[in-house]
Amino acid sequence: MIPAMKLPFKRTKQGITLDVKVEPRSSQKCVAGVMDNTIIKVKLTAPPVSGSANEQLIEVIAEELGVKKSQVSVIRGHSSKRKIVAVTGIEAT
């Protein structure tokens, strides 16, 4: 887990990946917790239309981890509530 947030992740050669479940059209945007000790639940105010929810997810993850938005990308599940998010250039301990 990443020490500052206690979020579950997997190491990769470039950084880490996160298993995320999004809740679009929520009343707030935040990391809402961890489900089953492996999936990060993220609430988003954006609707799941034209990639706006994915863009907001990238913002939320970047803020939470203290990295630039350019270091965060959705690599799987672009049109699904379950996504795999990659974060490059981060050292997890």
PDB file of N, CA, C and O in Angstrom:
ATOM      1  N   MET A   1       0.834  -1.187   0.000  1.00  0.00           N
ATOM      2  CA  MET A   1       0.000   0.000   0.000  1.00  0.00           C
ATOM      3  C   MET A   1       0.877   1.249   0.000  1.00  0.00           C
ATOM      4  O   MET A   1       1.989   1.238   0.527  1.00  0.00           O
ATOM      5  N   ILE A   2       0.376   2.298  -0.582  1.00  0.00           N
ATOM      6  CA  ILE A   2       1.065   3.570  -0.580  1.00  0.00           C
ATOM      7  C   ILE A   2       0.901   4.150   0.820  1.00  0.00           C
ATOM      8  O   ILE A   2      -0.231   4.314   1.275  1.00  0.00           O
ATOM      9  N   PRO A   3       1.985   4.466   1.516  1.00  0.00           N
ATOM     10  CA  PRO A   3       1.888   4.824   2.923  1.00  0.00           C
ATOM     11  C   PRO A   3       0.962   5.998   3.236  1.00  0.00           C
ATOM     12  O   PRO A   3       0.199   5.933   4.200  1.00  0.00           O
ATOM     13  N   ALA A   4       1.013   7.060   2.449  1.00  0.00           N
ATOM     14  CA  ALA A   4       0.243   8.260   2.778  1.00  0.00           C
ATOM     15  C   ALA A   4      -1.265   8.022   2.722  1.00  0.00           C
ATOM     16  O   ALA A   4      -2.004   8.574   3.538  1.00  0.00           O
ATOM     17  N   MET A   5      -1.726   7.220   1.785  1.00  0.00           N
ATOM     18  CA  MET A   5      -3.164   7.050   1.599  1.00  0.00           C
ATOM     19  C   MET A   5      -3.691   5.689   2.027  1.00  0.00           C
ATOM     20  O   MET A   5      -4.896   5.522   2.211  1.00  0.00           O
ATOM     21  N   LYS A   6      -2.824   4.741   2.182  1.00  0.00           N
ATOM     22  CA  LYS A   6      -3.253   3.375   2.475  1.00  0.00           C
ATOM     23  C   LYS A   6      -4.128   2.818   1.348  1.00  0.00           C
ATOM     24  O   LYS A   6      -5.112   2.124   1.606  1.00  0.00           O
ATOM     25  N   LEU A   7      -3.770   3.124   0.108  1.00  0.00           N
ATOM     26  CA  LEU A   7      -4.515   2.626  -1.044  1.00  0.00           C
ATOM     27  C   LEU A   7      -3.811   1.399  -1.612  1.00  0.00           C
ATOM     28  O   LEU A   7      -2.584   1.383  -1.705  1.00  0.00           O
ATOM     29  N   PRO A   8      -4.565   0.374  -1.991  1.00  0.00           N
ATOM     30  CA  PRO A   8      -3.941  -0.817  -2.585  1.00  0.00           C
ATOM     31  C   PRO A   8      -3.457  -0.527  -4.012  1.00  0.00           C
ATOM     32  O   PRO A   8      -4.110   0.202  -4.759  1.00  0.00           O
ATOM     33  N   PHE A   9      -2.316  -1.100  -4.378  1.00  0.00           N
ATOM     34  CA  PHE A   9      -1.752  -0.889  -5.709  1.00  0.00           C
ATOM     35  C   PHE A   9      -0.919  -2.089  -6.108  1.00  0.00           C
ATOM     36  O   PHE A   9      -0.628  -2.964  -5.292  1.00  0.00           O
ATOM     37  N   LYS A  10      -0.538  -2.116  -7.384  1.00  0.00           N
ATOM     38  CA  LYS A  10       0.401  -3.117  -7.884  1.00  0.00           C
ATOM     39  C   LYS A  10       1.580  -2.380  -8.486  1.00  0.00           C
ATOM     40  O   LYS A  10       1.405  -1.380  -9.183  1.00  0.00           O
ATOM     41  N   ARG A  11       2.775  -2.870  -8.220  1.00  0.00           N
ATOM     42  CA  ARG A  11       3.984  -2.259  -8.790  1.00  0.00           C
ATOM     43  C   ARG A  11       4.129  -2.655 -10.259  1.00  0.00           C
ATOM     44  O   ARG A  11       3.778  -3.766 -10.658  1.00  0.00           O
ATOM     45  N   THR A  12       4.654  -1.720 -11.051  1.00  0.00           N
ATOM     46  CA  THR A  12       5.022  -1.997 -12.436  1.00  0.00           C
ATOM     47  C   THR A  12       6.416  -1.418 -12.652  1.00  0.00           C
ATOM     48  O   THR A  12       6.957  -0.752 -11.770  1.00  0.00           O
ATOM     49  N   LYS A  13       6.993  -1.667 -13.816  1.00  0.00           N
ATOM     50  CA  LYS A  13       8.319  -1.121 -14.102  1.00  0.00           C
ATOM     51  C   LYS A  13       8.296   0.401 -14.181  1.00  0.00           C
ATOM     52  O   LYS A  13       9.279   1.057 -13.834  1.00  0.00           O
ATOM     53  N   GLN A  14       7.176   0.968 -14.637  1.00  0.00           N
ATOM     54  CA  GLN A  14       7.072   2.414 -14.798  1.00  0.00           C
ATOM     55  C   GLN A  14       6.530   3.127 -13.557  1.00  0.00           C
ATOM     56  O   GLN A  14       6.671   4.344 -13.441  1.00  0.00           O
ATOM     57  N   GLY A  15       5.917   2.396 -12.636  1.00  0.00           N
ATOM     58  CA  GLY A  15       5.312   3.027 -11.458  1.00  0.00           C
ATOM     59  C   GLY A  15       4.363   2.054 -10.761  1.00  0.00           C
ATOM     60  O   GLY A  15       4.785   1.010 -10.265  1.00  0.00           O
ATOM     61  N   ILE A  16       3.061   2.413 -10.727  1.00  0.00           N
ATOM     62  CA  ILE A  16       2.065   1.554 -10.088  1.00  0.00           C
ATOM     63  C   ILE A  16       0.772   1.533 -10.906  1.00  0.00           C
ATOM     64  O   ILE A  16       0.546   2.398 -11.753  1.00  0.00           O
ATOM     65  N   THR A  17      -0.070   0.533 -10.641  1.00  0.00           N
ATOM     66  CA  THR A  17      -1.431   0.526 -11.180  1.00  0.00           C
ATOM     67  C   THR A  17      -2.411   0.411 -10.018  1.00  0.00           C
ATOM     68  O   THR A  17      -2.113  -0.191  -8.986  1.00  0.00           O
ATOM     69  N   LEU A  18      -3.576   0.996 -10.211  1.00  0.00           N
ATOM     70  CA  LEU A  18      -4.630   0.987  -9.215  1.00  0.00           C
ATOM     71  C   LEU A  18      -5.889   0.397  -9.824  1.00  0.00           C
ATOM     72  O   LEU A  18      -6.236   0.723 -10.959  1.00  0.00           O
ATOM     73  N   ASP A  19      -6.577  -0.464  -9.090  1.00  0.00           N
ATOM     74  CA  ASP A  19      -7.862  -1.008  -9.497  1.00  0.00           C
ATOM     75  C   ASP A  19      -8.924  -0.083  -8.913  1.00  0.00           C
ATOM     76  O   ASP A  19      -9.019   0.062  -7.694  1.00  0.00           O
ATOM     77  N   VAL A  20      -9.729   0.547  -9.780  1.00  0.00           N
ATOM     78  CA  VAL A  20     -10.640   1.600  -9.338  1.00  0.00           C
ATOM     79  C   VAL A  20     -12.069   1.294  -9.765  1.00  0.00           C
ATOM     80  O   VAL A  20     -12.309   0.794 -10.864  1.00  0.00           O
ATOM     81  N   LYS A  21     -13.014   1.600  -8.882  1.00  0.00           N
ATOM     82  CA  LYS A  21     -14.433   1.587  -9.241  1.00  0.00           C
ATOM     83  C   LYS A  21     -14.940   3.005  -9.076  1.00  0.00           C
ATOM     84  O   LYS A  21     -14.829   3.586  -7.997  1.00  0.00           O
ATOM     85  N   VAL A  22     -15.503   3.573 -10.152  1.00  0.00           N
ATOM     86  CA  VAL A  22     -15.983   4.949 -10.093  1.00  0.00           C
ATOM     87  C   VAL A  22     -17.490   4.990  -9.889  1.00  0.00           C
ATOM     88  O   VAL A  22     -18.223   4.090 -10.300  1.00  0.00           O
ATOM     89  N   GLU A  23     -17.926   6.062  -9.241  1.00  0.00           N
ATOM     90  CA  GLU A  23     -19.348   6.333  -9.055  1.00  0.00           C
ATOM     91  C   GLU A  23     -19.609   7.715  -9.659  1.00  0.00           C
ATOM     92  O   GLU A  23     -19.484   8.728  -8.970  1.00  0.00           O
ATOM     93  N   PRO A  24     -19.975   7.758 -10.964  1.00  0.00           N
ATOM     94  CA  PRO A  24     -20.194   9.054 -11.614  1.00  0.00           C
ATOM     95  C   PRO A  24     -21.481   9.711 -11.119  1.00  0.00           C
ATOM     96  O   PRO A  24     -22.328   9.071 -10.496  1.00  0.00           O
ATOM     97  N   ARG A  25     -21.602  11.008 -11.413  1.00  0.00           N
ATOM     98  CA  ARG A  25     -22.781  11.807 -11.019  1.00  0.00           C
ATOM     99  C   ARG A  25     -23.039  11.783  -9.512  1.00  0.00           C
ATOM    100  O   ARG A  25     -24.192  11.796  -9.079  1.00  0.00           O
ATOM    101  N   SER A  26     -21.994  11.749  -8.731  1.00  0.00           N
ATOM    102  CA  SER A  26     -22.113  11.785  -7.279  1.00  0.00           C
ATOM    103  C   SER A  26     -22.203  13.244  -6.822  1.00  0.00           C
ATOM    104  O   SER A  26     -21.969  14.158  -7.613  1.00  0.00           O
ATOM    105  N   SER A  27     -22.536  13.457  -5.572  1.00  0.00           N
ATOM    106  CA  SER A  27     -22.637  14.819  -5.055  1.00  0.00           C
ATOM    107  C   SER A  27     -21.272  15.420  -4.719  1.00  0.00           C
ATOM    108  O   SER A  27     -21.162  16.624  -4.491  1.00  0.00           O
ATOM    109  N   GLN A  28     -20.238  14.586  -4.687  1.00  0.00           N
ATOM    110  CA  GLN A  28     -18.893  15.073  -4.371  1.00  0.00           C
ATOM    111  C   GLN A  28     -17.865  14.315  -5.185  1.00  0.00           C
ATOM    112  O   GLN A  28     -18.148  13.243  -5.720  1.00  0.00           O
ATOM    113  N   LYS A  29     -16.653  14.887  -5.278  1.00  0.00           N
ATOM    114  CA  LYS A  29     -15.566  14.154  -5.946  1.00  0.00           C
ATOM    115  C   LYS A  29     -14.486  13.883  -4.920  1.00  0.00           C
ATOM    116  O   LYS A  29     -13.900  14.800  -4.346  1.00  0.00           O
ATOM    117  N   CYS A  30     -14.234  12.581  -4.700  1.00  0.00           N
ATOM    118  CA  CYS A  30     -13.256  12.199  -3.680  1.00  0.00           C
ATOM    119  C   CYS A  30     -12.968  10.705  -3.767  1.00  0.00           C
ATOM    120  O   CYS A  30     -13.690   9.951  -4.419  1.00  0.00           O
ATOM    121  N   VAL A  31     -11.901  10.299  -3.098  1.00  0.00           N
ATOM    122  CA  VAL A  31     -11.641   8.880  -2.883  1.00  0.00           C
ATOM    123  C   VAL A  31     -12.511   8.488  -1.696  1.00  0.00           C
ATOM    124  O   VAL A  31     -12.323   8.985  -0.586  1.00  0.00           O
ATOM    125  N   ALA A  32     -13.472   7.585  -1.941  1.00  0.00           N
ATOM    126  CA  ALA A  32     -14.477   7.261  -0.924  1.00  0.00           C
ATOM    127  C   ALA A  32     -14.076   6.090  -0.039  1.00  0.00           C
ATOM    128  O   ALA A  32     -14.722   5.843   0.979  1.00  0.00           O
ATOM    129  N   GLY A  33     -13.026   5.364  -0.405  1.00  0.00           N
ATOM    130  CA  GLY A  33     -12.601   4.245   0.424  1.00  0.00           C
ATOM    131  C   GLY A  33     -12.076   3.094  -0.404  1.00  0.00           C
ATOM    132  O   GLY A  33     -11.819   3.228  -1.600  1.00  0.00           O
ATOM    133  N   VAL A  34     -11.920   1.953   0.260  1.00  0.00           N
ATOM    134  CA  VAL A  34     -11.382   0.756  -0.382  1.00  0.00           C
ATOM    135  C   VAL A  34     -12.378  -0.380  -0.187  1.00  0.00           C
ATOM    136  O   VAL A  34     -12.848  -0.624   0.925  1.00  0.00           O
ATOM    137  N   MET A  35     -12.695  -1.073  -1.281  1.00  0.00           N
ATOM    138  CA  MET A  35     -13.612  -2.201  -1.237  1.00  0.00           C
ATOM    139  C   MET A  35     -12.814  -3.498  -1.353  1.00  0.00           C
ATOM    140  O   MET A  35     -11.899  -3.583  -2.172  1.00  0.00           O
ATOM    141  N   ASP A  36     -13.138  -4.484  -0.567  1.00  0.00           N
ATOM    142  CA  ASP A  36     -12.504  -5.809  -0.615  1.00  0.00           C
ATOM    143  C   ASP A  36     -10.980  -5.755  -0.504  1.00  0.00           C
ATOM    144  O   ASP A  36     -10.303  -6.666  -0.983  1.00  0.00           O
ATOM    145  N   ASN A  37     -10.429  -4.722   0.110  1.00  0.00           N
ATOM    146  CA  ASN A  37      -8.985  -4.534   0.287  1.00  0.00           C
ATOM    147  C   ASN A  37      -8.196  -4.441  -1.012  1.00  0.00           C
ATOM    148  O   ASN A  37      -6.965  -4.451  -0.983  1.00  0.00           O
ATOM    149  N   THR A  38      -8.886  -4.349  -2.166  1.00  0.00           N
ATOM    150  CA  THR A  38      -8.154  -4.304  -3.431  1.00  0.00           C
ATOM    151  C   THR A  38      -8.646  -3.241  -4.393  1.00  0.00           C
ATOM    152  O   THR A  38      -7.903  -2.852  -5.294  1.00  0.00           O
ATOM    153  N   ILE A  39      -9.877  -2.754  -4.234  1.00  0.00           N
ATOM    154  CA  ILE A  39     -10.480  -1.847  -5.200  1.00  0.00           C
ATOM    155  C   ILE A  39     -10.712  -0.489  -4.537  1.00  0.00           C
ATOM    156  O   ILE A  39     -11.318  -0.406  -3.469  1.00  0.00           O
ATOM    157  N   ILE A  40     -10.229   0.564  -5.174  1.00  0.00           N
ATOM    158  CA  ILE A  40     -10.404   1.914  -4.660  1.00  0.00           C
ATOM    159  C   ILE A  40     -11.711   2.470  -5.214  1.00  0.00           C
ATOM    160  O   ILE A  40     -11.926   2.473  -6.426  1.00  0.00           O
ATOM    161  N   LYS A  41     -12.582   2.941  -4.323  1.00  0.00           N
ATOM    162  CA  LYS A  41     -13.848   3.533  -4.753  1.00  0.00           C
ATOM    163  C   LYS A  41     -13.669   5.041  -4.835  1.00  0.00           C
ATOM    164  O   LYS A  41     -13.245   5.683  -3.874  1.00  0.00           O
ATOM    165  N   VAL A  42     -14.001   5.603  -6.012  1.00  0.00           N
ATOM    166  CA  VAL A  42     -13.844   7.034  -6.241  1.00  0.00           C
ATOM    167  C   VAL A  42     -15.180   7.619  -6.677  1.00  0.00           C
ATOM    168  O   VAL A  42     -15.790   7.150  -7.638  1.00  0.00           O
ATOM    169  N   LYS A  43     -15.630   8.650  -5.961  1.00  0.00           N
ATOM    170  CA  LYS A  43     -16.862   9.346  -6.331  1.00  0.00           C
ATOM    171  C   LYS A  43     -16.499  10.527  -7.228  1.00  0.00           C
ATOM    172  O   LYS A  43     -15.549  11.260  -6.957  1.00  0.00           O
ATOM    173  N   LEU A  44     -17.278  10.698  -8.310  1.00  0.00           N
ATOM    174  CA  LEU A  44     -17.045  11.777  -9.266  1.00  0.00           C
ATOM    175  C   LEU A  44     -18.332  12.553  -9.486  1.00  0.00           C
ATOM    176  O   LEU A  44     -19.412  11.964  -9.501  1.00  0.00           O
ATOM    177  N   THR A  45     -18.234  13.860  -9.656  1.00  0.00           N
ATOM    178  CA  THR A  45     -19.422  14.656  -9.961  1.00  0.00           C
ATOM    179  C   THR A  45     -19.732  14.642 -11.448  1.00  0.00           C
ATOM    180  O   THR A  45     -20.867  14.912 -11.840  1.00  0.00           O
ATOM    181  N   ALA A  46     -18.754  14.334 -12.280  1.00  0.00           N
ATOM    182  CA  ALA A  46     -18.924  14.343 -13.740  1.00  0.00           C
ATOM    183  C   ALA A  46     -19.782  13.176 -14.210  1.00  0.00           C
ATOM    184  O   ALA A  46     -19.745  12.099 -13.616  1.00  0.00           O
ATOM    185  N   PRO A  47     -20.557  13.383 -15.279  1.00  0.00           N
ATOM    186  CA  PRO A  47     -21.317  12.277 -15.867  1.00  0.00           C
ATOM    187  C   PRO A  47     -20.397  11.416 -16.732  1.00  0.00           C
ATOM    188  O   PRO A  47     -19.358  11.889 -17.192  1.00  0.00           O
ATOM    189  N   PRO A  48     -20.772  10.161 -16.954  1.00  0.00           N
ATOM    190  CA  PRO A  48     -19.921   9.275 -17.781  1.00  0.00           C
ATOM    191  C   PRO A  48     -20.161   9.509 -19.273  1.00  0.00           C
ATOM    192  O   PRO A  48     -20.555   8.592 -19.994  1.00  0.00           O
ATOM    193  N   VAL A  49     -19.921  10.741 -19.734  1.00  0.00           N
ATOM    194  CA  VAL A  49     -20.178  11.117 -21.121  1.00  0.00           C
ATOM    195  C   VAL A  49     -18.929  11.763 -21.708  1.00  0.00           C
ATOM    196  O   VAL A  49     -18.309  12.611 -21.067  1.00  0.00           O
ATOM    197  N   SER A  50     -18.564  11.375 -22.902  1.00  0.00           N
ATOM    198  CA  SER A  50     -17.442  11.973 -23.646  1.00  0.00           C
ATOM    199  C   SER A  50     -16.135  12.006 -22.864  1.00  0.00           C
ATOM    200  O   SER A  50     -15.327  12.916 -23.051  1.00  0.00           O
ATOM    201  N   GLY A  51     -15.918  11.030 -21.995  1.00  0.00           N
ATOM    202  CA  GLY A  51     -14.658  10.943 -21.266  1.00  0.00           C
ATOM    203  C   GLY A  51     -14.505  11.923 -20.109  1.00  0.00           C
ATOM    204  O   GLY A  51     -13.433  12.006 -19.510  1.00  0.00           O
ATOM    205  N   SER A  52     -15.570  12.671 -19.783  1.00  0.00           N
ATOM    206  CA  SER A  52     -15.428  13.658 -18.711  1.00  0.00           C
ATOM    207  C   SER A  52     -15.227  13.001 -17.349  1.00  0.00           C
ATOM    208  O   SER A  52     -14.518  13.545 -16.502  1.00  0.00           O
ATOM    209  N   ALA A  53     -15.837  11.846 -17.129  1.00  0.00           N
ATOM    210  CA  ALA A  53     -15.624  11.136 -15.858  1.00  0.00           C
ATOM    211  C   ALA A  53     -14.179  10.632 -15.771  1.00  0.00           C
ATOM    212  O   ALA A  53     -13.570  10.687 -14.703  1.00  0.00           O
ATOM    213  N   ASN A  54     -13.631  10.147 -16.881  1.00  0.00           N
ATOM    214  CA  ASN A  54     -12.237   9.688 -16.880  1.00  0.00           C
ATOM    215  C   ASN A  54     -11.285  10.843 -16.594  1.00  0.00           C
ATOM    216  O   ASN A  54     -10.308  10.679 -15.864  1.00  0.00           O
ATOM    217  N   GLU A  55     -11.569  12.020 -17.173  1.00  0.00           N
ATOM    218  CA  GLU A  55     -10.721  13.187 -16.931  1.00  0.00           C
ATOM    219  C   GLU A  55     -10.764  13.579 -15.455  1.00  0.00           C
ATOM    220  O   GLU A  55      -9.734  13.894 -14.859  1.00  0.00           O
ATOM    221  N   GLN A  56     -11.964  13.557 -14.871  1.00  0.00           N
ATOM    222  CA  GLN A  56     -12.086  13.914 -13.459  1.00  0.00           C
ATOM    223  C   GLN A  56     -11.427  12.860 -12.568  1.00  0.00           C
ATOM    224  O   GLN A  56     -10.841  13.197 -11.539  1.00  0.00           O
ATOM    225  N   LEU A  57     -11.520  11.592 -12.955  1.00  0.00           N
ATOM    226  CA  LEU A  57     -10.852  10.525 -12.202  1.00  0.00           C
ATOM    227  C   LEU A  57      -9.345  10.771 -12.177  1.00  0.00           C
ATOM    228  O   LEU A  57      -8.712  10.624 -11.131  1.00  0.00           O
ATOM    229  N   ILE A  58      -8.773  11.140 -13.306  1.00  0.00           N
ATOM    230  CA  ILE A  58      -7.341  11.427 -13.385  1.00  0.00           C
ATOM    231  C   ILE A  58      -6.981  12.581 -12.443  1.00  0.00           C
ATOM    232  O   ILE A  58      -5.960  12.526 -11.757  1.00  0.00           O
ATOM    233  N   GLU A  59      -7.823  13.632 -12.408  1.00  0.00           N
ATOM    234  CA  GLU A  59      -7.594  14.757 -11.497  1.00  0.00           C
ATOM    235  C   GLU A  59      -7.600  14.306 -10.037  1.00  0.00           C
ATOM    236  O   GLU A  59      -6.713  14.670  -9.265  1.00  0.00           O
ATOM    237  N   VAL A  60      -8.606  13.511  -9.662  1.00  0.00           N
ATOM    238  CA  VAL A  60      -8.756  13.070  -8.275  1.00  0.00           C
ATOM    239  C   VAL A  60      -7.565  12.201  -7.851  1.00  0.00           C
ATOM    240  O   VAL A  60      -7.008  12.395  -6.771  1.00  0.00           O
ATOM    241  N   ILE A  61      -7.177  11.250  -8.700  1.00  0.00           N
ATOM    242  CA  ILE A  61      -6.049  10.363  -8.376  1.00  0.00           C
ATOM    243  C   ILE A  61      -4.751  11.170  -8.279  1.00  0.00           C
ATOM    244  O   ILE A  61      -3.951  10.947  -7.370  1.00  0.00           O
ATOM    245  N   ALA A  62      -4.540  12.105  -9.209  1.00  0.00           N
ATOM    246  CA  ALA A  62      -3.323  12.930  -9.180  1.00  0.00           C
ATOM    247  C   ALA A  62      -3.267  13.752  -7.894  1.00  0.00           C
ATOM    248  O   ALA A  62      -2.214  13.840  -7.263  1.00  0.00           O
ATOM    249  N   GLU A  63      -4.383  14.350  -7.505  1.00  0.00           N
ATOM    250  CA  GLU A  63      -4.427  15.122  -6.253  1.00  0.00           C
ATOM    251  C   GLU A  63      -4.121  14.246  -5.053  1.00  0.00           C
ATOM    252  O   GLU A  63      -3.324  14.612  -4.189  1.00  0.00           O
ATOM    253  N   GLU A  64      -4.760  13.082  -5.007  1.00  0.00           N
ATOM    254  CA  GLU A  64      -4.618  12.181  -3.856  1.00  0.00           C
ATOM    255  C   GLU A  64      -3.179  11.701  -3.697  1.00  0.00           C
ATOM    256  O   GLU A  64      -2.686  11.561  -2.578  1.00  0.00           O
ATOM    257  N   LEU A  65      -2.507  11.450  -4.820  1.00  0.00           N
ATOM    258  CA  LEU A  65      -1.141  10.920  -4.768  1.00  0.00           C
ATOM    259  C   LEU A  65      -0.078  12.019  -4.823  1.00  0.00           C
ATOM    260  O   LEU A  65       1.106  11.745  -4.626  1.00  0.00           O
ATOM    261  N   GLY A  66      -0.489  13.248  -5.086  1.00  0.00           N
ATOM    262  CA  GLY A  66       0.471  14.351  -5.155  1.00  0.00           C
ATOM    263  C   GLY A  66       1.369  14.285  -6.367  1.00  0.00           C
ATOM    264  O   GLY A  66       2.556  14.601  -6.287  1.00  0.00           O
ATOM    265  N   VAL A  67       0.801  13.871  -7.506  1.00  0.00           N
ATOM    266  CA  VAL A  67       1.570  13.800  -8.750  1.00  0.00           C
ATOM    267  C   VAL A  67       0.889  14.672  -9.806  1.00  0.00           C
ATOM    268  O   VAL A  67      -0.227  15.150  -9.601  1.00  0.00           O
ATOM    269  N   LYS A  68       1.566  14.872 -10.931  1.00  0.00           N
ATOM    270  CA  LYS A  68       0.994  15.645 -12.031  1.00  0.00           C
ATOM    271  C   LYS A  68      -0.060  14.798 -12.749  1.00  0.00           C
ATOM    272  O   LYS A  68       0.024  13.570 -12.781  1.00  0.00           O
ATOM    273  N   LYS A  69      -1.054  15.485 -13.324  1.00  0.00           N
ATOM    274  CA  LYS A  69      -2.100  14.772 -14.071  1.00  0.00           C
ATOM    275  C   LYS A  69      -1.511  13.997 -15.247  1.00  0.00           C
ATOM    276  O   LYS A  69      -2.039  12.956 -15.636  1.00  0.00           O
ATOM    277  N   SER A  70      -0.407  14.510 -15.816  1.00  0.00           N
ATOM    278  CA  SER A  70       0.212  13.835 -16.961  1.00  0.00           C
ATOM    279  C   SER A  70       0.817  12.481 -16.581  1.00  0.00           C
ATOM    280  O   SER A  70       1.107  11.665 -17.456  1.00  0.00           O
ATOM    281  N   GLN A  71       1.009  12.239 -15.274  1.00  0.00           N
ATOM    282  CA  GLN A  71       1.557  10.964 -14.814  1.00  0.00           C
ATOM    283  C   GLN A  71       0.476   9.902 -14.611  1.00  0.00           C
ATOM    284  O   GLN A  71       0.792   8.737 -14.370  1.00  0.00           O
ATOM    285  N   VAL A  72      -0.799  10.295 -14.707  1.00  0.00           N
ATOM    286  CA  VAL A  72      -1.908   9.392 -14.432  1.00  0.00           C
ATOM    287  C   VAL A  72      -2.668   9.122 -15.724  1.00  0.00           C
ATOM    288  O   VAL A  72      -2.961  10.050 -16.478  1.00  0.00           O
ATOM    289  N   SER A  73      -2.993   7.843 -15.986  1.00  0.00           N
ATOM    290  CA  SER A  73      -3.777   7.514 -17.173  1.00  0.00           C
ATOM    291  C   SER A  73      -4.652   6.289 -16.917  1.00  0.00           C
ATOM    292  O   SER A  73      -4.298   5.399 -16.144  1.00  0.00           O
ATOM    293  N   VAL A  74      -5.801   6.268 -17.585  1.00  0.00           N
ATOM    294  CA  VAL A  74      -6.691   5.112 -17.531  1.00  0.00           C
ATOM    295  C   VAL A  74      -6.204   4.152 -18.606  1.00  0.00           C
ATOM    296  O   VAL A  74      -6.196   4.499 -19.787  1.00  0.00           O
ATOM    297  N   ILE A  75      -5.801   2.951 -18.210  1.00  0.00           N
ATOM    298  CA  ILE A  75      -5.265   2.010 -19.196  1.00  0.00           C
ATOM    299  C   ILE A  75      -6.247   0.894 -19.548  1.00  0.00           C
ATOM    300  O   ILE A  75      -6.062   0.194 -20.544  1.00  0.00           O
ATOM    301  N   ARG A  76      -7.286   0.727 -18.737  1.00  0.00           N
ATOM    302  CA  ARG A  76      -8.296  -0.290 -19.034  1.00  0.00           C
ATOM    303  C   ARG A  76      -9.629   0.151 -18.441  1.00  0.00           C
ATOM    304  O   ARG A  76      -9.672   0.708 -17.344  1.00  0.00           O
ATOM    305  N   GLY A  77     -10.722  -0.100 -19.174  1.00  0.00           N
ATOM    306  CA  GLY A  77     -12.052   0.202 -18.669  1.00  0.00           C
ATOM    307  C   GLY A  77     -12.516   1.616 -18.962  1.00  0.00           C
ATOM    308  O   GLY A  77     -13.215   2.215 -18.145  1.00  0.00           O
ATOM    309  N   HIS A  78     -12.141   2.162 -20.114  1.00  0.00           N
ATOM    310  CA  HIS A  78     -12.489   3.541 -20.449  1.00  0.00           C
ATOM    311  C   HIS A  78     -13.992   3.815 -20.396  1.00  0.00           C
ATOM    312  O   HIS A  78     -14.403   4.923 -20.052  1.00  0.00           O
ATOM    313  N   SER A  79     -14.811   2.825 -20.731  1.00  0.00           N
ATOM    314  CA  SER A  79     -16.263   3.048 -20.733  1.00  0.00           C
ATOM    315  C   SER A  79     -16.967   2.192 -19.676  1.00  0.00           C
ATOM    316  O   SER A  79     -18.164   1.927 -19.786  1.00  0.00           O
ATOM    317  N   SER A  80     -16.230   1.766 -18.663  1.00  0.00           N
ATOM    318  CA  SER A  80     -16.767   0.919 -17.606  1.00  0.00           C
ATOM    319  C   SER A  80     -16.622   1.622 -16.257  1.00  0.00           C
ATOM    320  O   SER A  80     -15.838   2.560 -16.117  1.00  0.00           O
ATOM    321  N   LYS A  81     -17.386   1.159 -15.268  1.00  0.00           N
ATOM    322  CA  LYS A  81     -17.217   1.699 -13.915  1.00  0.00           C
ATOM    323  C   LYS A  81     -15.955   1.157 -13.258  1.00  0.00           C
ATOM    324  O   LYS A  81     -15.388   1.809 -12.381  1.00  0.00           O
ATOM    325  N   ARG A  82     -15.507  -0.030 -13.669  1.00  0.00           N
ATOM    326  CA  ARG A  82     -14.267  -0.624 -13.157  1.00  0.00           C
ATOM    327  C   ARG A  82     -13.134  -0.260 -14.106  1.00  0.00           C
ATOM    328  O   ARG A  82     -13.224  -0.504 -15.309  1.00  0.00           O
ATOM    329  N   LYS A  83     -12.077   0.317 -13.572  1.00  0.00           N
ATOM    330  CA  LYS A  83     -10.971   0.788 -14.383  1.00  0.00           C
ATOM    331  C   LYS A  83      -9.634   0.387 -13.773  1.00  0.00           C
ATOM    332  O   LYS A  83      -9.528   0.158 -12.568  1.00  0.00           O
ATOM    333  N   ILE A  84      -8.628   0.309 -14.615  1.00  0.00           N
ATOM    334  CA  ILE A  84      -7.252   0.165 -14.170  1.00  0.00           C
ATOM    335  C   ILE A  84      -6.565   1.486 -14.509  1.00  0.00           C
ATOM    336  O   ILE A  84      -6.569   1.929 -15.658  1.00  0.00           O
ATOM    337  N   VAL A  85      -5.977   2.104 -13.489  1.00  0.00           N
ATOM    338  CA  VAL A  85      -5.323   3.400 -13.652  1.00  0.00           C
ATOM    339  C   VAL A  85      -3.828   3.213 -13.415  1.00  0.00           C
ATOM    340  O   VAL A  85      -3.416   2.612 -12.422  1.00  0.00           O
ATOM    341  N   ALA A  86      -3.020   3.734 -14.338  1.00  0.00           N
ATOM    342  CA  ALA A  86      -1.561   3.670 -14.196  1.00  0.00           C
ATOM    343  C   ALA A  86      -1.036   5.013 -13.721  1.00  0.00           C
ATOM    344  O   ALA A  86      -1.495   6.068 -14.160  1.00  0.00           O
ATOM    345  N   VAL A  87      -0.067   4.959 -12.817  1.00  0.00           N
ATOM    346  CA  VAL A  87       0.604   6.167 -12.343  1.00  0.00           C
ATOM    347  C   VAL A  87       2.093   5.936 -12.557  1.00  0.00           C
ATOM    348  O   VAL A  87       2.675   5.007 -11.995  1.00  0.00           O
ATOM    349  N   THR A  88       2.700   6.786 -13.372  1.00  0.00           N
ATOM    350  CA  THR A  88       4.127   6.628 -13.684  1.00  0.00           C
ATOM    351  C   THR A  88       4.967   7.554 -12.813  1.00  0.00           C
ATOM    352  O   THR A  88       4.496   8.577 -12.316  1.00  0.00           O
ATOM    353  N   GLY A  89       6.218   7.162 -12.649  1.00  0.00           N
ATOM    354  CA  GLY A  89       7.168   7.997 -11.937  1.00  0.00           C
ATOM    355  C   GLY A  89       6.913   8.131 -10.447  1.00  0.00           C
ATOM    356  O   GLY A  89       7.307   9.125  -9.836  1.00  0.00           O
ATOM    357  N   ILE A  90       6.254   7.136  -9.855  1.00  0.00           N
ATOM    358  CA  ILE A  90       5.999   7.180  -8.415  1.00  0.00           C
ATOM    359  C   ILE A  90       6.662   5.974  -7.791  1.00  0.00           C
ATOM    360  O   ILE A  90       6.568   4.863  -8.311  1.00  0.00           O
ATOM    361  N   GLU A  91       7.324   6.191  -6.690  1.00  0.00           N
ATOM    362  CA  GLU A  91       7.974   5.104  -5.965  1.00  0.00           C
ATOM    363  C   GLU A  91       7.095   4.713  -4.793  1.00  0.00           C
ATOM    364  O   GLU A  91       6.862   5.521  -3.894  1.00  0.00           O
ATOM    365  N   ALA A  92       6.614   3.507  -4.795  1.00  0.00           N
ATOM    366  CA  ALA A  92       5.739   3.039  -3.704  1.00  0.00           C
ATOM    367  C   ALA A  92       6.547   2.169  -2.760  1.00  0.00           C
ATOM    368  O   ALA A  92       7.385   1.376  -3.190  1.00  0.00           O
ATOM    369  N   THR A  93       6.289   2.325  -1.474  1.00  0.00           N
ATOM    370  CA  THR A  93       7.007   1.525  -0.486  1.00  0.00           C
ATOM    371  C   THR A  93       6.051   0.674   0.306  1.00  0.00           C
ATOM    372  O   THR A  93       6.474  -0.071   1.189  1.00  0.00           O
TER     373      THR A  93
END
